[in-house]
Amino acid sequence: MEMPSPYDMLGASRKNFPRPQDSSMVVPSNPVPYKRINAQFPTVPMTVSFELFTKFDEDTLFFIFYYQHDTHEQYLAVKELKRRGWEYHTKYMTWFKKHQEEPKGKEVNGAGPGKSYLYFDYENAWCQMIKKDFVLEPQYVDDKPIP
């Protein structure tokens, strides 16, 4: 038996193509109203309090800060991070916190070594890392008090 050519198969499928009159529109016997509200979903927005943010770990606060721009939640995350001793550096756009004090070494050329800081690496590792001998320039630190 000989295989039909692609053109023959295309012609046959065109002959049997469904037409609009071949089907009718199905009307449901019990239509669902358009404005149906599920009773399980809240209808009033949730109010977020600062006490809730004091229970979050720092990774959660950083997530809220970097991914909830211009919201009340971002404001509350900033407030809690500052309460925990973190400072926002506007030049590097990341958070810094003083690390444990190290024993003071010898001064070289009259200049003391920089301090050790924890910083939150949000671009590469999404974790806290240590930056040794770092000088936190005060003009770039956002030290505005949060009411």
Buried (B, 14 or more C-beta within 10 A) or exposed (E): EEEEEEEEEEEEEEEEEEEEEEEEEEEEEEEEEEEEEEEEEEEEEEEEEEEEBEEBEBEEBBBBBBEBEEEEBBBBBBBBBBEEEBBBBEEBEBBBBEBEEEEEEEEEEEEEBEBBBBBBEBEEEEEBEEBEEBEBEEEBBEEEEEE
